Amino acid sequence: MTTTGSNERAEAVINLDAVRHNVCTVTAAVAGAEAMVVVKADAYGHGAIPVARAARDAGAPWLGVALPDEALALRDAGDEGRILAWLIVPGDPGIAACIERDIDLSAGASWAVEEIASAARAIGRRARVHLKIDTGLGRGGSSPTEWSDLLLQALSHGDTIEVVGIWSHLACADEPDHPANDEQLAAFQEALATAESLGVTPEVRHLSSSGAIITRPDMHFDLVRAGIIVYGVTPGPGIGPPWPSGLDFRPAMTVRARISHVKRVPAGHGASYGLSWRAERETSLALLPLGYADGLPRTTRGAQVMIAGNRFPVVGRIAMDQCIVDVGDAPIEAGADVIVFGSGGSGEPTAEEWAAWDDTIGYEIVTRMGARLPRRYVG
Ligand SMILES: Cc1ncc(COP(=O)(O)O)c(C=O)c1O
């Protein structure tokens, strides 16, 4: 596809000052522990490379990603700091590639320890490994019953594996009062005690993601993994904004577009596929050239956007490339600037509001903004 590189139709504006500010806020909040900035999934839709650079500028000693390829892309872009990649599959060529490029790997199963050890042996370099214990989430990681076997297995590969981390992930970090948080903390502490009794003393122990970074200082250990708060979006409805005192996370993504067409329609006129909406009175419909191919959720109900300082409803179904805004009698013309969501500071909707309109979480709203939506970096 030949592109003009134009952002006239629509764009996601990423404020890297906000990213840097949020990284500094995390760093200050976890004083005593280090911060890992999670840049998986293209930095939650914000662009992994620019966000990683901003995070490093702000002093982040660690970056975290899910996939080896995501880590390798950071190395290709010149990042030389500590990176952890935590999602590998058997036979993953990313295992050897990560060891070669000095990227830490996670292992939570015996096959992973074996494959990392044999890749490290073939390369002639010791792999840095974070052993993962499943403390209750039910995703990756060793079950508590297999934990000491996993530790012993890793120890038996001491020539090829250096256990630098022990870690786990919370199921309910977004619900501070959920009893699972304390249960997982207790399970994690037990796993650490078992490791210590076997002589494994890792450089970093890590459990907290955003929700626990804010609400559970007792879970910070040596390292925290900060994702969504780096992007200024809430990890859970009760957590902020308003943020607890001393914390101020600023949204980094603004999605804006320009109206491509405005037309006057009579009462009873429908809008979009299925005609699920009809005008109650004569009104003006403005066409927003942004649809589910750009990342707007098709299942959204009751969404709003801001045009010329006022909010207007998105009406009818969101289509692949476009959706319709009922602007009533407002003097809106083709070319008008639309803020789909942003910081909320000027009254525009936020990612959290879009999440509520689609019965999802802010994470999904920012992460799903598609490749077709050009990113523009400011700050
Ligand atoms: C293992 C792991 N750690 C940390 C994070 C960051 O979580 P959050 O964005 O809530 O900070 C994630 C994100 O899903 C994750 O999968």
The ligand as an SDF file (V2000), in Angstrom:
LIG
                    3D

 16 16  0  0  0  0  0  0  0  0999 V2000
    2.7760  -10.7680   33.8520 C   0  0  0  0  0  0  0  0  0  0  0  0
    2.3510   -9.3490   33.8220 C   0  0  0  0  0  0  0  0  0  0  0  0
    2.9590   -8.4700   34.6290 N   0  0  0  0  0  0  0  0  0  0  0  0
    2.6130   -7.1680   34.6440 C   0  0  0  0  0  0  0  0  0  0  0  0
    1.6250   -6.7090   33.8170 C   0  0  0  0  0  0  0  0  0  0  0  0
    1.2620   -5.2600   33.8890 C   0  0  0  0  0  0  0  0  0  0  0  0
   -0.0290   -5.1350   34.4310 O   0  0  0  0  0  0  0  0  0  0  0  0
   -0.6650   -3.6960   34.6000 P   0  0  0  0  0  0  0  0  0  0  0  0
   -0.8760   -3.1780   33.2230 O   0  0  0  0  0  0  0  0  0  0  0  0
   -1.9280   -3.9370   35.3340 O   0  0  0  0  0  0  0  0  0  0  0  0
    0.3150   -2.8860   35.3650 O   0  0  0  0  0  0  0  0  0  0  0  0
    0.9600   -7.5920   32.9780 C   0  0  0  0  0  0  0  0  0  0  0  0
   -0.1210   -7.1010   32.1110 C   0  0  0  0  0  0  0  0  0  0  0  0
   -1.0580   -7.7080   31.7580 O   0  0  0  0  0  0  0  0  0  0  0  0
    1.3420   -8.9500   32.9710 C   0  0  0  0  0  0  0  0  0  0  0  0
    0.7570   -9.8380   32.1560 O   0  0  0  0  0  0  0  0  0  0  0  0
  1  2  1  0
  2  3  1  0
  2 15  2  0
  3  4  2  0
  4  5  1  0
  5  6  1  0
  5 12  2  0
  6  7  1  0
  7  8  1  0
  8  9  2  0
  8 10  1  0
  8 11  1  0
 12 13  1  0
 12 15  1  0
 13 14  2  0
 15 16  1  0
M  END
$$$$
